[in-house]
Amino acid sequence: MNYVKHPRYGNKPIPSGENYSEEDILSAHWSYSSLKIFKETAIKADISKQNYGLYPRKIYVDIEETCNICKRAFIFFAKEQMFWFEQLGFYVDAHCNRCPDCRRHSRNTKSLQKRYQLLVETENRTTKQNKQLKQIAMELFQLGYIKDEKLLRIDTGSKQDA
């Protein structure tokens, strides 16, 4: 299987060198029995650092997923889960449903939207800020986030805007 490459973990399951039985892994979290998992990647979880209601994840394991956006296969890595659930404090039943490429694209788009909003709210924008605003507006228009072409009419001080 050809998986979308993760910038930190690559595109292949990462064997842990730890030895867990299939029974231990499948009982480590209620969702594992219905997922495509890579047993050789299992790593022990620190449940004291997890945010959970009833059932913690006792073991993390690489999981094969399909991206909800682009439909490509990717791996939700055990080490990535450890980071999500023990460092970032995500709820342990959270599920990764976008590949690394689509997550990056989504973050970049949100960043553009925030920058656009800040520039729109700025009173007495400079010519440089107007040029940035127009560039961001064009990009958001091309991505389909801005629908009204009137929002692209931003005076940047050039003859093309006249």
PyRosetta script that sets phi, psi and omega in degrees:
from pyrosetta import init, pose_from_sequence

init()
pose = pose_from_sequence("MNYVKHPRYGNKPIPSGENYSEEDILSAHWSYSSLKIFKETAIKADISKQNYGLYPRKIYVDIEETCNICKRAFIFFAKEQMFWFEQLGFYVDAHCNRCPDCRRHSRNTKSLQKRYQLLVETENRTTKQNKQLKQIAMELFQLGYIKDEKLLRIDTGSKQDA")
pose.set_psi(1, 139.5)
pose.set_omega(1, 179.0)
pose.set_phi(2, -101.5)
pose.set_psi(2, 109.9)
pose.set_omega(2, -176.9)
pose.set_phi(3, -98.8)
pose.set_psi(3, 150.7)
pose.set_omega(3, 174.2)
pose.set_phi(4, -61.3)
pose.set_psi(4, 135.6)
pose.set_omega(4, -176.6)
pose.set_phi(5, -77.2)
pose.set_psi(5, 130.6)
pose.set_omega(5, 174.0)
pose.set_phi(6, -88.5)
pose.set_psi(6, 136.1)
pose.set_omega(6, -176.1)
pose.set_phi(7, -62.3)
pose.set_psi(7, -26.2)
pose.set_omega(7, -178.2)
pose.set_phi(8, -102.2)
pose.set_psi(8, -36.2)
pose.set_omega(8, -170.6)
pose.set_phi(9, -109.4)
pose.set_psi(9, -7.1)
pose.set_omega(9, 178.1)
pose.set_phi(10, 87.7)
pose.set_psi(10, -151.4)
pose.set_omega(10, -176.9)
pose.set_phi(11, -135.1)
pose.set_psi(11, 22.6)
pose.set_omega(11, 177.4)
pose.set_phi(12, -133.1)
pose.set_psi(12, 148.7)
pose.set_omega(12, 175.9)
pose.set_phi(13, -54.5)
pose.set_psi(13, 144.9)
pose.set_omega(13, -177.8)
pose.set_phi(14, -107.9)
pose.set_psi(14, 102.9)
pose.set_omega(14, 178.7)
pose.set_phi(15, -59.6)
pose.set_psi(15, 136.6)
pose.set_omega(15, -175.4)
pose.set_phi(16, -90.7)
pose.set_psi(16, -23.8)
pose.set_omega(16, -174.4)
pose.set_phi(17, 83.5)
pose.set_psi(17, -6.9)
pose.set_omega(17, 176.8)
pose.set_phi(18, -85.4)
pose.set_psi(18, 157.1)
pose.set_omega(18, -174.1)
pose.set_phi(19, -121.8)
pose.set_psi(19, 103.6)
pose.set_omega(19, 177.6)
pose.set_phi(20, -120.3)
pose.set_psi(20, 144.8)
pose.set_omega(20, 176.3)
pose.set_phi(21, -75.7)
pose.set_psi(21, 159.7)
pose.set_omega(21, 177.5)
pose.set_phi(22, -59.3)
pose.set_psi(22, -39.3)
pose.set_omega(22, 179.4)
pose.set_phi(23, -62.4)
pose.set_psi(23, -43.5)
pose.set_omega(23, 178.0)
pose.set_phi(24, -59.8)
pose.set_psi(24, -44.1)
pose.set_omega(24, -177.9)
pose.set_phi(25, -67.2)
pose.set_psi(25, -49.2)
pose.set_omega(25, -176.8)
pose.set_phi(26, -65.2)
pose.set_psi(26, -27.0)
pose.set_omega(26, 178.2)
pose.set_phi(27, -89.1)
pose.set_psi(27, -3.3)
pose.set_omega(27, -177.0)
pose.set_phi(28, -74.8)
pose.set_psi(28, -23.1)
pose.set_omega(28, 174.6)
pose.set_phi(29, -157.9)
pose.set_psi(29, 141.0)
pose.set_omega(29, -174.1)
pose.set_phi(30, -59.0)
pose.set_psi(30, -26.8)
pose.set_omega(30, -174.6)
pose.set_phi(31, -82.9)
pose.set_psi(31, -18.1)
pose.set_omega(31, -171.5)
pose.set_phi(32, -61.3)
pose.set_psi(32, -31.4)
pose.set_omega(32, -176.5)
pose.set_phi(33, -68.1)
pose.set_psi(33, -20.0)
pose.set_omega(33, -178.7)
pose.set_phi(34, -104.0)
pose.set_psi(34, 7.5)
pose.set_omega(34, -177.1)
pose.set_phi(35, -115.3)
pose.set_psi(35, 158.5)
pose.set_omega(35, 172.3)
pose.set_phi(36, -85.4)
pose.set_psi(36, 108.1)
pose.set_omega(36, -177.4)
pose.set_phi(37, -116.3)
pose.set_psi(37, 160.0)
pose.set_omega(37, 176.9)
pose.set_phi(38, -111.4)
pose.set_psi(38, 100.2)
pose.set_omega(38, -172.6)
pose.set_phi(39, -59.7)
pose.set_psi(39, -32.4)
pose.set_omega(39, -176.8)
pose.set_phi(40, -70.8)
pose.set_psi(40, -5.2)
pose.set_omega(40, -177.1)
pose.set_phi(41, -101.1)
pose.set_psi(41, 2.3)
pose.set_omega(41, -173.2)
pose.set_phi(42, -60.7)
pose.set_psi(42, 133.5)
pose.set_omega(42, 174.5)
pose.set_phi(43, -132.7)
pose.set_psi(43, 146.8)
pose.set_omega(43, -177.7)
pose.set_phi(44, -69.5)
pose.set_psi(44, 138.6)
pose.set_omega(44, 178.3)
pose.set_phi(45, -98.7)
pose.set_psi(45, 154.5)
pose.set_omega(45, 173.3)
pose.set_phi(46, -103.0)
pose.set_psi(46, 94.6)
pose.set_omega(46, -173.6)
pose.set_phi(47, -67.2)
pose.set_psi(47, -17.6)
pose.set_omega(47, 177.7)
pose.set_phi(48, -67.8)
pose.set_psi(48, -17.3)
pose.set_omega(48, -179.8)
pose.set_phi(49, -100.7)
pose.set_psi(49, 1.5)
pose.set_omega(49, -175.1)
pose.set_phi(50, -94.6)
pose.set_psi(50, 155.6)
pose.set_omega(50, 175.6)
pose.set_phi(51, -108.1)
pose.set_psi(51, 106.3)
pose.set_omega(51, -177.6)
pose.set_phi(52, -143.6)
pose.set_psi(52, 158.3)
pose.set_omega(52, 177.3)
pose.set_phi(53, -88.2)
pose.set_psi(53, -69.9)
pose.set_omega(53, -177.9)
pose.set_phi(54, -109.1)
pose.set_psi(54, -44.8)
pose.set_omega(54, -171.9)
pose.set_phi(55, -122.4)
pose.set_psi(55, 117.6)
pose.set_omega(55, 174.9)
pose.set_phi(56, -77.4)
pose.set_psi(56, 174.5)
pose.set_omega(56, 169.9)
pose.set_phi(57, -99.0)
pose.set_psi(57, 112.7)
pose.set_omega(57, -178.3)
pose.set_phi(58, -80.5)
pose.set_psi(58, -25.8)
pose.set_omega(58, -179.3)
pose.set_phi(59, -138.7)
pose.set_psi(59, 140.3)
pose.set_omega(59, 171.8)
pose.set_phi(60, -101.8)
pose.set_psi(60, 147.1)
pose.set_omega(60, -179.4)
pose.set_phi(61, -146.9)
pose.set_psi(61, 142.7)
pose.set_omega(61, 176.5)
pose.set_phi(62, -58.9)
pose.set_psi(62, 136.0)
pose.set_omega(62, -176.5)
pose.set_phi(63, -125.2)
pose.set_psi(63, 131.8)
pose.set_omega(63, 174.3)
pose.set_phi(64, -79.6)
pose.set_psi(64, 129.9)
pose.set_omega(64, -179.6)
pose.set_phi(65, -129.8)
pose.set_psi(65, 165.2)
pose.set_omega(65, 172.2)
pose.set_phi(66, -120.8)
pose.set_psi(66, 128.7)
pose.set_omega(66, -177.3)
pose.set_phi(67, -65.5)
pose.set_psi(67, 131.5)
pose.set_omega(67, 178.4)
pose.set_phi(68, -68.0)
pose.set_psi(68, -21.3)
pose.set_omega(68, -176.6)
pose.set_phi(69, -92.0)
pose.set_psi(69, -60.7)
pose.set_omega(69, -173.0)
pose.set_phi(70, -98.3)
pose.set_psi(70, -7.6)
pose.set_omega(70, 177.3)
pose.set_phi(71, 68.8)
pose.set_psi(71, 13.8)
pose.set_omega(71, 177.2)
pose.set_phi(72, -86.4)
pose.set_psi(72, 153.4)
pose.set_omega(72, 178.2)
pose.set_phi(73, -79.0)
pose.set_psi(73, 141.6)
pose.set_omega(73, 175.3)
pose.set_phi(74, -147.5)
pose.set_psi(74, 168.7)
pose.set_omega(74, 179.1)
pose.set_phi(75, -110.3)
pose.set_psi(75, 129.7)
pose.set_omega(75, 169.8)
pose.set_phi(76, -91.9)
pose.set_psi(76, 98.6)
pose.set_omega(76, -169.9)
pose.set_phi(77, -70.2)
pose.set_psi(77, 146.5)
pose.set_omega(77, 177.3)
pose.set_phi(78, -56.8)
pose.set_psi(78, -43.2)
pose.set_omega(78, 180.0)
pose.set_phi(79, -65.8)
pose.set_psi(79, -33.8)
pose.set_omega(79, 177.2)
pose.set_phi(80, -68.7)
pose.set_psi(80, -40.8)
pose.set_omega(80, 176.7)
pose.set_phi(81, -61.7)
pose.set_psi(81, -42.4)
pose.set_omega(81, 178.6)
pose.set_phi(82, -57.6)
pose.set_psi(82, -43.7)
pose.set_omega(82, 178.6)
pose.set_phi(83, -64.2)
pose.set_psi(83, -48.3)
pose.set_omega(83, -179.8)
pose.set_phi(84, -57.2)
pose.set_psi(84, -50.9)
pose.set_omega(84, -169.1)
pose.set_phi(85, -87.4)
pose.set_psi(85, -25.4)
pose.set_omega(85, -177.8)
pose.set_phi(86, -104.7)
pose.set_psi(86, -30.6)
pose.set_omega(86, -179.5)
pose.set_phi(87, -98.2)
pose.set_psi(87, -49.4)
pose.set_omega(87, -177.1)
pose.set_phi(88, -81.5)
pose.set_psi(88, -18.9)
pose.set_omega(88, 177.9)
pose.set_phi(89, 78.8)
pose.set_psi(89, 20.6)
pose.set_omega(89, 176.3)
pose.set_phi(90, -63.2)
pose.set_psi(90, 148.6)
pose.set_omega(90, 176.4)
pose.set_phi(91, -62.2)
pose.set_psi(91, 135.0)
pose.set_omega(91, -171.9)
pose.set_phi(92, -65.6)
pose.set_psi(92, -15.0)
pose.set_omega(92, 176.5)
pose.set_phi(93, -91.1)
pose.set_psi(93, 2.0)
pose.set_omega(93, 175.2)
pose.set_phi(94, -62.8)
pose.set_psi(94, 147.7)
pose.set_omega(94, -175.4)
pose.set_phi(95, -130.6)
pose.set_psi(95, 131.9)
pose.set_omega(95, 178.5)
pose.set_phi(96, -78.2)
pose.set_psi(96, 119.5)
pose.set_omega(96, -177.3)
pose.set_phi(97, -121.3)
pose.set_psi(97, 8.5)
pose.set_omega(97, 175.9)
pose.set_phi(98, -128.3)
pose.set_psi(98, 141.2)
pose.set_omega(98, 178.5)
pose.set_phi(99, -69.7)
pose.set_psi(99, 164.2)
pose.set_omega(99, 179.6)
pose.set_phi(100, -55.8)
pose.set_psi(100, -38.6)
pose.set_omega(100, -180.0)
pose.set_phi(101, -64.2)
pose.set_psi(101, -45.1)
pose.set_omega(101, -179.0)
pose.set_phi(102, -70.6)
pose.set_psi(102, -34.2)
pose.set_omega(102, 175.2)
pose.set_phi(103, -63.8)
pose.set_psi(103, -43.3)
pose.set_omega(103, 179.5)
pose.set_phi(104, -63.6)
pose.set_psi(104, -45.3)
pose.set_omega(104, 178.7)
pose.set_phi(105, -59.3)
pose.set_psi(105, -43.0)
pose.set_omega(105, 179.7)
pose.set_phi(106, -63.1)
pose.set_psi(106, -44.1)
pose.set_omega(106, 177.7)
pose.set_phi(107, -62.1)
pose.set_psi(107, -43.5)
pose.set_omega(107, 179.7)
pose.set_phi(108, -63.0)
pose.set_psi(108, -41.1)
pose.set_omega(108, 179.5)
pose.set_phi(109, -65.4)
pose.set_psi(109, -43.5)
pose.set_omega(109, 178.3)
pose.set_phi(110, -62.0)
pose.set_psi(110, -38.5)
pose.set_omega(110, 177.7)
pose.set_phi(111, -63.6)
pose.set_psi(111, -42.7)
pose.set_omega(111, 176.5)
pose.set_phi(112, -61.5)
pose.set_psi(112, -43.5)
pose.set_omega(112, -179.7)
pose.set_phi(113, -62.7)
pose.set_psi(113, -40.5)
pose.set_omega(113, 178.5)
pose.set_phi(114, -65.3)
pose.set_psi(114, -44.1)
pose.set_omega(114, 179.4)
pose.set_phi(115, -63.5)
pose.set_psi(115, -41.9)
pose.set_omega(115, 177.3)
pose.set_phi(116, -58.5)
pose.set_psi(116, -48.7)
pose.set_omega(116, -178.5)
pose.set_phi(117, -61.2)
pose.set_psi(117, -43.4)
pose.set_omega(117, 178.4)
pose.set_phi(118, -61.0)
pose.set_psi(118, -43.1)
pose.set_omega(118, -179.8)
pose.set_phi(119, -68.2)
pose.set_psi(119, -39.3)
pose.set_omega(119, 178.6)
pose.set_phi(120, -61.8)
pose.set_psi(120, -39.0)
pose.set_omega(120, -177.9)
pose.set_phi(121, -78.8)
pose.set_psi(121, -11.6)
pose.set_omega(121, -178.7)
pose.set_phi(122, -74.8)
pose.set_psi(122, 123.2)
pose.set_omega(122, 176.7)
pose.set_phi(123, -82.5)
pose.set_psi(123, 149.0)
pose.set_omega(123, 177.4)
pose.set_phi(124, 52.2)
pose.set_psi(124, 52.7)
pose.set_omega(124, 178.8)
pose.set_phi(125, -60.8)
pose.set_psi(125, 147.6)
pose.set_omega(125, 174.5)
pose.set_phi(126, -77.9)
pose.set_psi(126, 168.1)
pose.set_omega(126, 176.4)
pose.set_phi(127, -59.7)
pose.set_psi(127, -40.8)
pose.set_omega(127, 179.3)
pose.set_phi(128, -62.1)
pose.set_psi(128, -43.2)
pose.set_omega(128, 178.5)
pose.set_phi(129, -65.4)
pose.set_psi(129, -38.1)
pose.set_omega(129, 177.2)
pose.set_phi(130, -63.8)
pose.set_psi(130, -39.1)
pose.set_omega(130, 177.4)
pose.set_phi(131, -64.9)
pose.set_psi(131, -42.0)
pose.set_omega(131, 177.3)
pose.set_phi(132, -62.4)
pose.set_psi(132, -44.9)
pose.set_omega(132, -179.8)
pose.set_phi(133, -60.0)
pose.set_psi(133, -44.7)
pose.set_omega(133, -179.8)
pose.set_phi(134, -63.5)
pose.set_psi(134, -43.4)
pose.set_omega(134, 179.7)
pose.set_phi(135, -62.0)
pose.set_psi(135, -45.0)
pose.set_omega(135, 179.5)
pose.set_phi(136, -65.9)
pose.set_psi(136, -42.4)
pose.set_omega(136, 179.1)
pose.set_phi(137, -60.2)
pose.set_psi(137, -42.5)
pose.set_omega(137, 178.4)
pose.set_phi(138, -61.8)
pose.set_psi(138, -43.9)
pose.set_omega(138, -179.5)
pose.set_phi(139, -64.4)
pose.set_psi(139, -44.2)
pose.set_omega(139, 178.6)
pose.set_phi(140, -66.1)
pose.set_psi(140, -32.3)
pose.set_omega(140, 175.9)
pose.set_phi(141, -65.9)
pose.set_psi(141, -46.2)
pose.set_omega(141, 179.7)
pose.set_phi(142, -64.0)
pose.set_psi(142, -31.5)
pose.set_omega(142, 178.2)
pose.set_phi(143, -80.1)
pose.set_psi(143, -10.6)
pose.set_omega(143, 178.4)
pose.set_phi(144, 92.2)
pose.set_psi(144, 8.5)
pose.set_omega(144, -179.3)
pose.set_phi(145, -86.1)
pose.set_psi(145, -28.7)
pose.set_omega(145, 172.9)
pose.set_phi(146, -106.1)
pose.set_psi(146, 124.6)
pose.set_omega(146, -176.6)
pose.set_phi(147, -101.5)
pose.set_psi(147, -31.8)
pose.set_omega(147, -174.5)
pose.set_phi(148, -87.2)
pose.set_psi(148, 113.4)
pose.set_omega(148, -178.6)
pose.set_phi(149, -62.3)
pose.set_psi(149, -23.0)
pose.set_omega(149, 178.9)
pose.set_phi(150, -61.0)
pose.set_psi(150, -28.4)
pose.set_omega(150, -179.7)
pose.set_phi(151, -70.8)
pose.set_psi(151, -10.0)
pose.set_omega(151, 179.1)
pose.set_phi(152, -88.3)
pose.set_psi(152, -8.7)
pose.set_omega(152, -178.4)
pose.set_phi(153, -83.8)
pose.set_psi(153, 86.7)
pose.set_omega(153, -178.1)
pose.set_phi(154, -121.2)
pose.set_psi(154, 125.3)
pose.set_omega(154, -178.8)
pose.set_phi(155, -74.2)
pose.set_psi(155, 114.7)
pose.set_omega(155, 179.0)
pose.set_phi(156, -104.8)
pose.set_psi(156, 2.8)
pose.set_omega(156, 179.7)
pose.set_phi(157, 87.3)
pose.set_psi(157, 1.6)
pose.set_omega(157, 179.8)
pose.set_phi(158, -95.2)
pose.set_psi(158, 161.4)
pose.set_omega(158, -178.9)
pose.set_phi(159, -66.0)
pose.set_psi(159, -25.1)
pose.set_omega(159, -179.7)
pose.set_phi(160, -65.6)
pose.set_psi(160, -26.9)
pose.set_omega(160, -177.7)
pose.set_phi(161, -81.2)
pose.set_psi(161, -14.5)
pose.set_omega(161, -175.6)
pose.set_phi(162, -72.5)
pose.dump_pdb("model.pdb")
